[in-house]
Amino acid sequence: MSLKDKINKQLLPKHIAIIMDGNGRWAKEKGEDRLFGHWNGVESVRDVVEGAAELGVQYLTLYAFSTENWDRPAYEVSGLMELLVDTIRKEVPTLNKNNIRLHVIGDIDMLPPQARKELDEAIRETGANTGLNLIMALSYSSRWEINRAIKKIAEDVKDNKLQPQDISTETIQKYLCTANFPDPELMIRTSGEFRISNFLLYQLAYAELYFTNTLWPDFRKENLYEAILDYQGRERRFGKTGEQIKNETAANK
């Protein structure tokens, strides 16, 4: 039985988030420039997105470029922006063919005009698709997102649109970039690093975390299946005891 066949389709995580790490190290191991790793990482994106869509995963968020990444060498940032524009332009027909809808979260105003233009067109052209929701985190960091949300809440309180006593966790979620998406249930990070690097800090509160030594350019559908199978083997308690979860599961059968 293949890994894919072992997956219980009834217990799929609704939302998977991935920190795509290791492009630079992958390239260095091959004696190549860091950008070589980024260009090869695109093939992993294609394969993993296709795999998630085939399984029936509803939401997939990919951490593509953080606000901190702007501090990288200028040639690398420029190359990444060129890669972004080129990839979006080429992939829209495939997204439409596979019924995938594109979304973007992050400080998009920081992106070059051409990148914003390509993104806007891709979002519009895939807007009617009803399959996998592919969410690209670009020029994104969770602290930036939370800071932005707090400012917006403060403005609404000041304008008497919101009362402090009415602010709840649900209220906060409405002010986040991910307001229209459920929280991730599974977060995957490649390359052997054990941290979440300012990624969806609020939203990952109850996510299962999966870390793999595989560098992103080597990550494929099979690796995604392994992560999902690991997720399905865990007991998700949300602060309750294992006994409570078992009793609730039995009661719902």
N, C-alpha and C positions, 0 to 999 in steps of 0.2 A: 504494500500500500504506500502511495506517495505521501509526502508531507501534506500536500494540499488536500488529499482525500481524508487525512486524519483530522482535519479541522472541523469542528462542530459549527455549522453555519448559523445555528440558533443562538450561539454564544459568542458571536463576533463582537469585538469592541466596535461601538458605533463610530468612535472618533479616535484615530491614531495620529500622534504627533511625532515627528522625527527630527533629531538634530543630526544633520548630514556632516559629519566631521571626518577629517583624515585625508582630504584631497591633496594638501601640500606635502604631507609625509609620504603619501603614495607616489607622488611625482619624484620626490627626493630619492626614494629607494630605487627609482629607475633612472636616476641621474638626469632628470628633466626639471624644467622650470615649474614653479607652483601652478601657473596657469594651465599647464598641461594636465595637471590633476583635476582642475575645475572643469575643463572641457570634457574629460573622460567621465567625470561625475554626472554629466548630463544623461549618459546612457543608463546609469543607475536610476536616475529620476524616472526616465521613461519606463523602465522595467518594473519598478516598484509601484508606480501609479497604475500601470496596466494590471499588475497583480492584485492591488487593492480593489480596483474596479471590478475585476473578474469575480472576486470573492463576494462582493456586495457590501464592502465597507462604505459607510455613508459620508464620512468626512476624513480627509487626510491633510494635515498641516505640515509643511516642510519649512524648516528654518533655513532660509537661503542666504540671508545677508543681515547681519545685526548692525545696530547703530555704532557699536564699537569697531566694526569692520571698516568704517570710514577712516580709521587711523592707520590702516595698513599702507604699505608703500603705494605711491600714486600710480605706478605702472600696473600694479595688481588690481587696484580699484577700477582703473580705466578698463582693463581687460575683462573684469567681471561684469561691468556695465555693458560692454560690447557683447559678451556672451549672453547676457540677459535679453538684450534686444534681439539678437540673432535667434535664440532659442524660442522666444515667444512667437516670433514671426513664423517660424517653421512648424511649431507644434499645434497651432490653432486648428488646422484641418483634422489632425489626429484626435484632439480633444472632442471636437464635434462628432467625429466618427464613433467615438466610444461613449458619447453622451455625458461627457465630463464638464462640469461648470467650474470656471476659474474665479477665485476671489483673492484679494490681496489685503493684508493687514500690515501696518507699520507707518512710519513717517514718510509717506510717498512724496511729499514736497521736496525731500532731499535728493530724490533721484533726478538724473539728467532729463531734460524735456523729451528727448526721443524715447527714452525708456518709459516715461509716463504715458506718452502717446500710444506706444505699442501695448502697454498694459490696459489702458482704457479701451482700446479697440478689441483686445482679446476678451476682456470682461463682458463687453457688449455683445460680441459675436457668439459667446458661449452661454449667454444669460438665460436662454430658454431650455438648456439641457437639464435633465432630471435625474441623472445618475450620480456618480461620485462628485462630491464637492471638494475640489482641490484648492487648498488655502495656502498661498505663498506668503511667508513672513519675510518682508523685504524692508530694509532700513528699520528693523524692529528691535525693541528690547522691552522687557516686561516693566522695568523701572520707569522707562519713558511712558509706557502705556498707563501705568498706575498714576504717575504724576499728572498726566493729561486728564485722566478721569477725575482726580481730586479737584483739579482746577475747574472742570466743567460743573461738578457738583456744587462747588463753592459759588460759582457764578449763578447757578439756578437758585441756590439758597438766598443769595444776595438779592436776586430779582423777584423773590417771593414765589418762585415756581415750585419750590420744594422746601418742606419743613424738616429741620434736623431730626426730629423724633420719628419721621417717616422713613429715614434712610435704613435700609436693610441690606443683607448680602445680595438679594435679588436686585435692589436698586443699583448697587455698585456694578453688578454684571452688565446692566443696561448701558453703562458708560464706558465699557471696555471695547476694544476693537473687535472682540469676538462675541459681541452681544447677540448676533444671529446664529451662533453655533453652540452646540452642547460642549461641555468640558471634555477634554480627552480622557479616555479610559486606559490608554496604553501610550507610554512615551518611550521611544527607542533612541538610543544614542550609539553611534558607531565610533570606532577607532580606539576603544579601550579607556576612554576618559570617563570618570565617575562624577559628573556634575551636570547641572542643567543650564548653566551659563546664561542667566538672565532671560530665560525662555518660558513664557506662560506661567509665571510664578503663582499667580492667583488661581489660574485654571487647573493646574496640575495637583491641586490639594489632595485629591483622592485617586490620582492616576497610578497605575502599576508602572514601575520603572524597569526598563530592560536595557542592559548594557552589553555590547558585543565588541570583541577586539577587531572585527572586520573593518577595514578602512572603507570609506564610502564608495570609491570607484569600483570596489569588488563586491558591493552589496547588491543582491539580486532578489527576485521573488522568493527563492527558496529560503533566504535569510529572513525575509518578512514572515514566511510561514512558520519558521522556527520560533520567532518572537511571539506570534499569535498563539501557537501551541503552548508555549511557556505561560502566557497570560491565562489561557484557559485551564491550566493546571493549578492556578492559585485560588485561594479563597478570599473573596473581597468582602470585608466586614464593615467598613464605614463606621468604625468606633464600637461596633457591637461585638459580642462574644461569638466564637465559632458555633456554640450550642444554639444561640439565638438564630443564627443564619440557617442552620440545619432545620430548626423547627419551622421557620418561615417558609423555607423551600418545600418542606413536606406539606405544609398547610395549603400551599398554592398549587399542589399537584391535583 
